[in-house]
């Protein structure tokens, strides 16, 4: 039997575009005499449509598209995903997989395990299925028994998978939308191999590829035999139609990417798809000469092309010469055009206007934040004028403790590095320079500074980033309290101070731009904390 995996980049809600992409891959597979082609979860509408699923017309269009596709599936078996209402209980909605053969839908399976953790919220939309998901069909005058399941069904206790395997199926098919986070790809493949070994089952696993809002789907679809051996693997972060002939001994395995390459490609993909799927090509970025804007600019250029990036240099009276020089060197190496606008005339005007109205104009960082907001206004004006998206440059360490200015450096439409801790930013800058030397050495080596007052350094307000990142990971990723974190070797008073900063700045994060999720606990859809939070025990 010839099996194909269609690891394709779908657009949520664009049913017509997705339908065309599905049919193109089916046509290619038919031309190659493929017997079975498998697509990702919720193929016709993309994953996850969220509250589009509350619109009945949307569901009807998905079902109609599935039927339209089925009618064009001559001499081939196809497994695609769709949302659908139960035929006898229309108020119930299912996350389903349709098994199509020779132009007809032979079976529809409904997802059993509905994930409701981290980024997943499927209980909000779907009803748990009960279908056994087993179908026997004839291919080339030979009978094959298939078991179909969907994404989460194969994780955790995998109850339905165990039940299906007991029916002596020839092939198990799992259609999936498993988003990327650092370290997950290897863990996912090891889990799938264990499922195959434990259940004596051959598996075709098709995972989604592409960026959707804050999620990146890596693909890395696989075919595994009942001993757990990897027979074929699609690209990681790439679109592919993989063909595997079960009668041949050949192996189609792409080498695993290292950790930093994975993360960089996830950020690149998310940026490219966020722009293009939302109808934008151009980006504006403020270049400060610092490490964060340098990495953001490098990723933006790699994702969108240097011709589509405009850098703004917006020096104040506190900006150092080396910061301006470093920003210009970065822009030259990346090949992006820049504009330089001194903000001091605007800054002086605000001070002149506001100082007489305030008891102490310089208290509580009023003057520092005004500088950041002047830059935000200028940058957003350029973005509006060029129909571009302004990129914010804050990293996860800064965003966590509120070391950013609301409506200032937080202004923008996409935040490429918002899920990278500061130390990861340095790592990825070093990594990017192994591809080509674009980030100035001085940018990497100099102490970070916001340069909003004389001789300012990040270390004036924050602990060393190695300590800060360790505390933040323990609190945000692992839910440790202050005493538990201090037990790792940190000063308890410092830990309490940092945790209080994290909680007090929730109101900022909930107004921040979206950005790619690359860790196991990103701000936004993963970590959902109340803005008003009087729980005191952490400090």
ZAMARGU-4260 file (C-alpha; in steps of 0.2 Angstrom, whole numbers, plus 5000, padded with zeros to 4 digits):
<rodrens>
0) 5000/5000/5000 | 5006/5018/4996 | 5003/5030/5010 | 5004/5049/5009 | 5005/5062/5023
5) 4999/5079/5018 | 5008/5091/5030 | 5000/5107/5024 | 4999/5125/5030 | 4980/5129/5033
10) 4972/5146/5036 | 4959/5146/5050 | 4942/5151/5043 | 4948/5151/5025 | 4938/5136/5020
15) 4939/5139/5001 | 4958/5141/5002 | 4960/5126/5013 | 4949/5116/5001 | 4959/5121/4986
20) 4975/5115/4995 | 4967/5099/5001 | 4962/5095/4983 | 4979/5100/4976 | 4987/5087/4987
25) 4974/5074/4983 | 4977/5076/4965 | 4996/5074/4967 | 4993/5059/4977 | 4981/5051/4964
30) 4994/5054/4950 | 5007/5045/4961 | 4995/5030/4963 | 4993/5033/4982 | 4981/5022/4991
35) 4978/5032/5007 | 4982/5051/5010 | 4980/5058/5028 | 4978/5076/5032 | 4979/5086/5049
40) 4966/5089/5062 | 4951/5100/5057 | 4958/5101/5040 | 4944/5110/5031 | 4944/5125/5043
45) 4961/5125/5052 | 4965/5123/5070 | 4957/5131/5081 | 4943/5142/5074 | 4938/5146/5092
50) 4921/5155/5093 | 4919/5154/5074 | 4912/5137/5079 | 4897/5145/5087 | 4891/5151/5070
55) 4880/5138/5062 | 4884/5144/5044 | 4902/5141/5047 | 4899/5123/5052 | 4888/5120/5037
60) 4901/5127/5026 | 4914/5115/5033 | 4902/5100/5031 | 4898/5106/5013 | 4917/5108/5009
65) 4920/5090/5016 | 4907/5083/5004 | 4913/5093/4989 | 4931/5086/4993 | 4924/5068/4995
70) 4916/5068/4978 | 4933/5071/4970 | 4942/5057/4979 | 4941/5043/4965 | 4952/5028/4967
75) 4960/5034/4984 | 4956/5034/5003 | 4957/5051/5011 | 4956/5055/5030 | 4952/5074/5034
80) 4946/5083/5049 | 4931/5094/5051 | 4919/5101/5064 | 4901/5094/5062 | 4884/5093/5071
85) 4878/5076/5077 | 4865/5071/5064 | 4852/5067/5077 | 4857/5080/5090 | 4861/5096/5080
90) 4865/5105/5096 | 4880/5094/5099 | 4896/5099/5090 | 4910/5087/5087 | 4929/5087/5082
95) 4928/5074/5068 | 4938/5064/5055 | 4930/5058/5039 | 4936/5043/5031 | 4933/5044/5012
100) 4935/5031/4999 | 4930/5032/4980 | 4920/5048/4982 | 4910/5043/4997 | 4912/5046/5016
105) 4913/5029/5023 | 4915/5033/5041 | 4915/5048/5053 | 4924/5047/5069 | 4922/5060/5083
110) 4936/5064/5095 | 4935/5056/5112 | 4948/5066/5122 | 4945/5084/5122 | 4960/5094/5129
115) 4956/5108/5141 | 4973/5114/5147 | 4987/5126/5142 | 4982/5133/5125 | 4968/5121/5122
120) 4950/5125/5126 | 4940/5111/5117 | 4927/5108/5131 | 4921/5125/5126 | 4915/5119/5109
125) 4915/5101/5107 | 4906/5086/5114 | 4915/5070/5118 | 4913/5057/5104 | 4909/5038/5107
130) 4912/5031/5090 | 4924/5016/5089 | 4933/5023/5074 | 4936/5006/5065 | 4933/5003/5047
135) 4938/4989/5035 | 4940/4993/5017 | 4947/4985/5002 | 4962/4992/4993 | 4969/4984/4977
140) 4959/4968/4981 | 4966/4967/4998 | 4957/4970/5014 | 4963/4982/5027 | 4957/4987/5044
145) 4960/5005/5049 | 4957/5013/5066 | 4955/5032/5066 | 4958/5044/5081 | 4962/5062/5083
150) 4977/5071/5092 | 4973/5070/5111 | 4966/5053/5109 | 4983/5046/5107 | 4991/5055/5122
155) 4990/5052/5141 | 4980/5035/5145 | 4975/5034/5126 | 4960/5023/5131 | 4952/5023/5114
160) 4969/5019/5105 | 4971/5004/5117 | 4953/4998/5113 | 4956/5000/5094 | 4972/4991/5095
165) 4963/4976/5103 | 4953/4974/5087 | 4969/4969/5077 | 4969/4984/5066 | 4982/4985/5052
170) 4985/5003/5053 | 4981/5017/5066 | 4978/5034/5059 | 4980/5049/5070 | 4976/5067/5063
175) 4983/5080/5074 | 4986/5099/5078 | 5000/5098/5091 | 5008/5115/5093 | 5026/5117/5095
180) 5035/5121/5111 | 5054/5119/5115 | 5058/5101/5118 | 5041/5094/5113 | 5045/5087/5096
185) 5057/5073/5103 | 5045/5069/5118 | 5030/5068/5105 | 5039/5056/5094 | 5045/5045/5109
190) 5027/5044/5115 | 5020/5039/5098 | 5034/5025/5097 | 5029/5019/5114 | 5010/5018/5109
195) 5015/5008/5094 | 5026/4996/5104 | 5013/4994/5118 | 4999/4991/5107 | 5007/4982/5093
200) 5000/4995/5081 | 5007/5003/5065 | 5003/5021/5064 | 5001/5035/5052 | 5002/5052/5061
205) 4999/5068/5052 | 5002/5084/5062 | 4998/5102/5056 | 5011/5114/5050 | 5010/5133/5050
210) 5008/5148/5061 | 4991/5153/5069 | 4990/5168/5080 | 5002/5164/5094 | 5004/5145/5090
215) 5017/5137/5079 | 5014/5120/5072 | 5030/5111/5068 | 5023/5097/5057 | 5036/5083/5060
220) 5022/5070/5055 | 5028/5052/5056 | 5024/5034/5050 | 5029/5021/5064 | 5028/5002/5063
225) 5022/4991/5077 | 5039/4989/5085 | 5041/5008/5087 | 5053/5010/5072 | 5052/5026/5063
230) 5048/5022/5045 | 5046/5040/5038 | 5046/5057/5045 | 5041/5074/5037 | 5050/5090/5038
235) 5050/5100/5054 | 5043/5117/5050 | 5040/5113/5032 | 5026/5109/5020 | 5027/5092/5013
240) 5018/5078/5004 | 5027/5063/5010 | 5024/5046/5001 | 5028/5030/5009 | 5027/5013/5000
245) 5024/4999/5014 | 5031/4986/5002 | 5049/4994/5002 | 5062/4995/5015 | 5067/5013/5012
250) 5067/5025/5026 | 5063/5044/5024 | 5069/5052/5040 | 5074/5070/5041 | 5088/5074/5054
255) 5082/5081/5070 | 5085/5100/5072 | 5095/5106/5087 | 5086/5116/5101 | 5091/5134/5095
260) 5087/5130/5077 | 5070/5123/5082 | 5066/5139/5091 | 5072/5151/5078 | 5062/5142/5064
265) 5047/5142/5075 | 5048/5161/5077 | 5052/5163/5059 | 5037/5153/5054 | 5025/5162/5066
270) 5031/5179/5060 | 5029/5175/5042 | 5012/5167/5044 | 5005/5180/5055 | 5009/5194/5043
275) 5004/5185/5027 | 4988/5177/5033 | 4982/5193/5040 | 4986/5202/5023 | 5002/5212/5028
280) 5019/5212/5021 | 5029/5226/5029 | 5035/5229/5046 | 5042/5243/5056 | 5054/5241/5070
285) 5063/5253/5082 | 5081/5250/5083 | 5089/5254/5099 | 5106/5246/5097 | 5101/5234/5110
290) 5100/5215/5110 | 5081/5213/5109 | 5078/5224/5094 | 5093/5216/5085 | 5086/5199/5087
295) 5068/5205/5082 | 5075/5213/5067 | 5085/5198/5061 | 5070/5187/5063 | 5059/5199/5054
300) 5071/5200/5039 | 5073/5181/5038 | 5054/5179/5038 | 5048/5194/5027 | 5063/5200/5017
305) 5074/5215/5020 | 5065/5225/5007 | 5049/5224/5018 | 5057/5230/5035 | 5060/5249/5040
310) 5070/5253/5055 | 5068/5268/5065 | 5082/5276/5075 | 5074/5287/5088 | 5088/5293/5099
315) 5085/5304/5115 | 5097/5316/5124 | 5102/5300/5134 | 5106/5289/5120 | 5124/5284/5119
320) 5134/5285/5103 | 5138/5267/5103 | 5119/5263/5103 | 5116/5273/5087 | 5131/5266/5079
325) 5126/5248/5084 | 5109/5251/5077 | 5116/5257/5060 | 5128/5243/5059 | 5114/5230/5062
330) 5103/5239/5048 | 5117/5239/5036 | 5121/5221/5039 | 5103/5216/5037 | 5101/5227/5022
335) 5086/5237/5029 | 5082/5255/5026 | 5081/5267/5041 | 5075/5284/5047 | 5083/5293/5061
340) 5072/5305/5071 | 5078/5315/5086 | 5064/5314/5100 | 5072/5328/5111 | 5061/5342/5103
345) 5045/5332/5107 | 5052/5327/5124 | 5056/5345/5129 | 5039/5350/5124 | 5031/5338/5135
350) 5042/5343/5150 | 5038/5361/5147 | 5019/5358/5146 | 5017/5346/5160 | 5031/5350/5173
355) 5021/5366/5179 | 5005/5355/5182 | 5014/5342/5193 | 5022/5342/5210 | 5037/5332/5204
360) 5037/5329/5185 | 5052/5317/5187 | 5045/5306/5200 | 5038/5288/5196 | 5047/5287/5180
365) 5035/5300/5172 | 5049/5307/5161 | 5056/5290/5156 | 5039/5284/5151 | 5035/5299/5140
370) 5051/5296/5130 | 5045/5278/5127 | 5028/5284/5122 | 5035/5298/5110 | 5044/5284/5101
375) 5028/5273/5101 | 5018/5287/5093 | 5031/5290/5080 | 5033/5272/5076 | 5014/5269/5075
380) 5012/5283/5063 | 5025/5276/5051 | 5016/5259/5053 | 4999/5267/5049 | 5007/5277/5034
385) 5014/5261/5026 | 5001/5249/5030 | 5013/5239/5040 | 5014/5231/5057 | 5024/5238/5071
390) 5035/5225/5080 | 5037/5226/5098 | 5054/5221/5105 | 5051/5216/5123 | 5057/5199/5130
395) 5048/5188/5142 | 5059/5193/5157 | 5055/5211/5155 | 5037/5208/5151 | 5035/5197/5166
400) 5041/5210/5179 | 5033/5225/5169 | 5050/5232/5164 | 5041/5240/5149 | 5030/5255/5145
405) 5012/5253/5141 | 5008/5263/5125 | 5027/5266/5123 | 5039/5251/5119 | 5024/5240/5121
410) 5014/5248/5107 | 5013/5237/5091 | 5004/5223/5082 | 5016/5208/5085 | 5029/5203/5098
415) 5041/5191/5090 | 5052/5188/5106 | 5039/5190/5119 | 5040/5171/5125 | 5060/5171/5126
420) 5068/5174/5142 | 5083/5186/5141 | 5096/5173/5141 | 5087/5164/5127 | 5088/5181/5117
425) 5107/5181/5119 | 5108/5162/5114 | 5098/5165/5098 | 5108/5181/5094 | 5124/5170/5095
430) 5115/5156/5085 | 5109/5169/5071 | 5127/5175/5069 | 5132/5157/5065 | 5121/5158/5049
435) 5128/5175/5045 | 5136/5189/5055 | 5122/5202/5056 | 5121/5206/5075 | 5135/5217/5080
440) 5147/5210/5093 | 5145/5226/5104 | 5127/5223/5104 | 5129/5206/5112 | 5143/5211/5124
445) 5137/5228/5131 | 5127/5229/5147 | 5108/5231/5142 | 5100/5248/5146 | 5084/5257/5142
450) 5094/5273/5141 | 5080/5284/5147 | 5090/5293/5160 | 5109/5296/5162 | 5120/5281/5164
455) 5105/5269/5166 | 5107/5250/5166 | 5095/5236/5167 | 5104/5231/5183 | 5099/5247/5192
460) 5081/5240/5192 | 5083/5221/5190 | 5094/5207/5197 | 5106/5199/5185 | 5096/5190/5171
465) 5103/5173/5176 | 5095/5174/5193 | 5080/5183/5186 | 5076/5171/5173 | 5078/5156/5185
470) 5066/5164/5197 | 5054/5168/5183 | 5054/5150/5176 | 5051/5143/5193 | 5036/5154/5196
475) 5028/5155/5179 | 5032/5138/5172 | 5033/5127/5187 | 5021/5136/5199 | 5033/5137/5213
480) 5030/5148/5228 | 5043/5160/5236 | 5050/5148/5249 | 5052/5134/5236 | 5061/5146/5224
485) 5072/5153/5238 | 5077/5135/5242 | 5085/5134/5225 | 5098/5146/5232 | 5090/5163/5229
490) 5088/5177/5242 | 5070/5176/5249 | 5067/5195/5249 | 5073/5196/5231 | 5061/5182/5226
495) 5046/5190/5235 | 5050/5206/5226 | 5051/5198/5209 | 5035/5188/5212 | 5026/5204/5217
500) 5032/5213/5201 | 5025/5198/5191 | 5008/5199/5198 | 5006/5218/5199 | 5010/5219/5180
505) 4996/5207/5174 | 4986/5222/5168 | 5000/5227/5156 | 5002/5209/5149 | 4984/5208/5145
510) 4985/5223/5134 | 5001/5217/5125 | 5003/5212/5107 | 5002/5194/5103 | 5018/5184/5099
515) 5024/5166/5096 | 5023/5153/5109 | 5039/5143/5111 | 5039/5138/5129 | 5028/5127/5139
520) 5020/5141/5148 | 5017/5157/5138 | 5008/5173/5144 | 4991/5173/5136 | 4982/5157/5131
525) 4993/5147/5143 | 4995/5157/5159 | 4979/5165/5163 | 4980/5175/5179 | 4967/5188/5186
530) 4972/5206/5185 | 4964/5209/5202 | 4974/5197/5213 | 4974/5199/5232 | 4982/5182/5236
535) 4997/5187/5247 | 5005/5170/5251 | 5018/5171/5236 | 5027/5185/5244
</rodrens>
